[in-house]
């Protein structure tokens, strides 16, 4: 056997193909100036299923195949850790649990899970039902006007999220939380330029006000001696770690905003598609009405992982780079799913064979 010299080893450790765009801004402007799906599809067509780019201030490796995604999420998951661009982290708050690892993450994750365990959610059912009935009545009173389903589902999921986090909240807090959260939501995916008047700047200001509102609610609870309430805020206020340390108001605020943000948008999207496809597929609607209908969770999901050092398909992935599986691209690839643009409720029954 011949020993390879350092030059040969270095030559083999190549970055994936792709382009990094302009200094500092990378290809962020191109991403924001077109449909993101078109942007990534063009890259995949030109460079293949694994390619590099530079967006939102971060060098990235994008993965558009099941094998590559499995490498990151399953077989070599220990080499990667979840993270977000700094602009996103600033929006939610640096103490949110999904920006951390170790004991802090583990303790808060258990705390949040216990707050949304079946027995806890069961107690919220009357409140959730009241929110649903109120929403239905408001739709019925529109006089036949069209309803924007996704917007309505966002309102619904926001109110359910507030109920889960704070319990029954005073109306003055509810309205101001909703107003500032909507501003934050609009600016979350905007171009991160923190100049007065930009969507990003407005979102940062709204996030600051949301933190102030949470502090006011905490202060009111302490004054009224309501710290034993069993909602998420109550659990966070009463938490103590192994050393007896409690959470600061900033830590509580960041995790409340983080949980609300994580639950609201994706939940609204899922509810919107459920309504559409139940309406379009009468057989599926009848199946859902069956009392033995089974709901299954079909695999892991991770967004925006960054990494230590790893190799996939002969490529070197430098420490500090972001690695992002393109789930939508994978799911809409006809090589993996037949006729991917059509809704097929039985499609994922063969998930394990892919």
Beta strands, then each sheet from edge to edge (+ up, - down):
strand 1: 50-55
strand 2: 58-63
strand 3: 80-82
strand 4: 305-307
strand 5: 310-312
strand 6: 315-317
strand 7: 322-325
sheet 1: 1+ 2- 7- 4+ 3-
sheet 2: 5+ 6-
end
